[in-house]
Amino acid sequence: MGSRNIVIPIDLTKTGGVIIPTEGKVVYTNETVNLTFNITGITDYTGVNAAVALVMADGSVFQREKPLTATPAVFLLQENEVQHAGMVTGQIKITDAEGTVTSQEFIFSIKAFILDAYETLQVI
């Protein structure tokens, strides 16, 4: 099982559009995956929070939040999240100390690792 970073550049001075990762556009269900957000446009991290929501191809939704103390902000995908093969649509929402919210959408793909199903196949 490998480890992979999905690197997503976030510029808080821009809004709109969907971001395509600069690295790790496709990962596999047998990998350990980090969502790594390279955030620009912020200088003071005091009281800043980042929330990430992921909508998987099968409709499952995962969400988490944490204080943002520096860039990059890294979110480790849990094993059960990586098992949802297909296109993933995500959103990161950054809230500053004054309550101003900036959000950005991103996409990436999780491909099924064929050998994940090996134990369920009968070899003839």
C-alpha positions in Angstrom: 0.0 0.0 0.0 1.4 3.4 -1.1 1.0 6.9 0.2 -0.1 9.8 -2.0 -0.6 13.5 -1.6 -3.3 15.3 -3.5 -1.9 18.8 -3.8 -4.6 21.5 -4.2 -3.6 25.2 -4.6 -6.1 27.6 -2.9 -5.8 31.3 -3.6 -8.2 33.1 -1.1 -8.1 36.2 -3.3 -9.9 34.4 -6.1 -13.4 32.9 -6.1 -15.3 30.6 -8.4 -14.3 27.7 -10.6 -13.3 24.2 -9.7 -9.7 23.5 -8.9 -7.9 20.6 -10.4 -5.1 19.3 -8.1 -1.6 20.0 -9.3 -0.5 16.6 -8.0 -2.3 13.3 -7.3 -5.4 13.9 -9.5 -6.0 10.1 -9.3 -5.4 7.9 -6.3 -6.3 4.2 -5.6 -8.4 2.6 -3.0 -5.4 0.8 -1.5 -3.4 4.0 -0.8 -3.0 6.3 2.2 -4.1 9.7 0.9 -3.5 13.2 2.2 -5.3 16.2 0.9 -2.7 19.0 1.0 -4.0 22.5 0.5 -1.4 25.1 -0.4 -3.2 28.2 0.7 -2.2 31.7 -0.4 -3.8 35.1 0.3 -3.7 34.8 4.1 -1.1 36.2 6.4 -2.6 36.0 9.9 -3.8 32.5 11.0 -5.2 33.7 14.3 -8.7 32.3 14.8 -8.8 30.8 11.3 -10.6 27.5 10.7 -10.7 25.2 7.7 -13.6 22.8 7.0 -13.5 20.2 4.2 -16.5 18.4 2.8 -16.2 15.4 0.3 -19.0 14.1 -1.8 -18.1 10.7 -3.1 -19.4 9.2 -6.4 -21.9 6.9 -4.5 -23.4 9.9 -2.7 -21.6 9.4 0.6 -20.5 12.6 2.4 -17.6 13.1 4.7 -16.8 16.3 6.6 -14.2 17.5 9.0 -12.9 20.8 10.5 -9.7 22.0 12.2 -8.0 25.2 13.1 -5.7 26.5 10.4 -2.3 27.3 11.8 -0.1 27.4 8.7 0.0 26.4 5.1 -0.1 23.8 3.8 -3.2 22.5 5.6 -3.2 18.7 5.5 -6.2 16.4 5.9 -5.6 12.7 6.0 -8.4 10.7 4.4 -9.6 7.8 6.5 -9.5 4.3 5.2 -13.2 4.1 4.8 -13.2 7.3 2.8 -10.6 6.0 0.3 -12.7 2.9 -0.3 -15.4 5.0 -2.2 -14.1 4.6 -5.8 -15.1 7.2 -8.4 -15.1 11.0 -8.9 -14.9 13.0 -5.7 -16.2 16.6 -5.5 -14.9 18.5 -2.5 -15.1 21.9 -1.0 -12.8 23.7 1.5 -14.3 26.5 3.5 -12.0 28.8 5.3 -13.4 31.1 8.0 -11.3 33.9 9.5 -11.5 35.4 13.0 -14.0 38.0 11.8 -16.3 35.3 10.4 -15.6 36.0 6.8 -16.0 32.8 4.8 -14.1 31.9 1.6 -14.7 28.6 -0.1 -13.4 26.7 -3.1 -14.4 23.6 -4.9 -12.0 20.9 -6.1 -12.2 17.5 -7.7 -10.2 14.3 -7.8 -10.7 10.6 -8.7 -10.3 7.4 -6.6 -9.8 4.3 -8.7 -10.6 0.9 -7.4 -7.4 -1.2 -6.9 -8.3 -4.4 -8.7 -6.6 -6.7 -6.2 -8.9 -5.3 -3.5 -11.5 -7.7 -4.9 -9.1 -10.6 -5.4 -10.3 -12.5 -2.3 -13.9 -12.5 -3.5 -13.0 -13.9 -6.9 -12.9 -17.7 -7.5 -10.0 -18.8 -9.6 -11.0 -21.5 -12.0 
